[in-house]
Amino acid sequence: MVLLNSIPTLLLFHHKNVTPSPTCTRCGVSDETVFRCLRDYNYSTIIWHQLGFIEPSFFLAACIRDWLRDCLNSSRTILFVVGLWWVWRQRNAICLNDEAIPLHRLTLHIYNAIKDIKICFCKPAPTAPSVRHIKWNNGNFACTILNVDGSCIGTPARTGFDGLIHNSAGFYLIGFSGFLPPTADILEAELTAILHGITVAQDMGFQELVCYFDSLISLNLIAGNSSKYHVHAVLIQDIKDKLSQMNCSLHHTIREGNYCAYFLAKLGASTDDILLLHSTPPDDLRPLLRNDALGTLFLRP
């Protein structure tokens, strides 16, 4: 439909005398052409940047046929096709329902759709299931250990973050938790937990630190060259600035290796404290701390 210029843009409707004006209702300035609708509108551009399409050539093509040919013949064909579909759905949500899809949710929809497509059409050869043994400080680092997590619970949603610092033997040093009003963005909670955890460790004078968390998206955003248009660009940059001031490495773990932080994140989401330090651990946390100190192994398929 894009190739045949037959998607129902306002310019097309105007040519068919269906609408009185071809002007884009989102910006009120330019005609809603196919390119304006799917690529050049400000929020559409942000979505493409979020997906990694940041090359100037991607936005310079003036011919629909050339644009589609180049993008469909690249190594990111599936990402482009799914992105195109969800950019169009975002446009319809705004123009028809006056409701924008949040960028983080839109990105999640896109990557879930890509995963489904690959499962359907790119089935891997069957392999024997493997079992992993996970424990706290799975990398056996001999320095101060920071575990952080974010949480979104309840209806309406309440979002919290937390962290706690151990020494390498698993001895509890300090913990913190906090509430994030008025958002239900779990990625913001994860990134906020990392920022506050590094800040608390720095304020306590720890210069060598290992930080574990279970958000792989957060790790990729901090470790990679995230777009300046990312919704959490300022938060990500604040974390990078903190990391440059101390010897701190970030490591992804899974929930079995992050149980204590997972417990405290629920606590942060259930209170109204923006940031609360815990000099001693809550009683319910002590059995989990004991498991960490003993190096208890958890099976994970």
Secondary structure, 3 states (H helix, E strand, C coil): CCCCCCCCCHHHHHHCCCCCCCECCCCCCCECCHHHHHHHCHHHHHHHHHCCCCCHHHHHCCCHHHHHHHHHCCCCHHHHHHHHHHHHHHHHHHHHHCCCCCHHHHHHHHHHHHHHHHHHHCCCCCCCCCCEEECCCCCCCCCEEEEEEEEEECCCCEEEEEEEEECCCCCEEEEEEEECCCCCCHHHHHHHHHHHHHHHHHHCCCCEEEEEECCHHHHHHHHCCCCCCCCCHHHHHHHHHHHCCCEEEEEECCHHHCHHHHHHHHHHHCCCCCCEEECCCCHHHHHHHHHHHHCCCEEEC
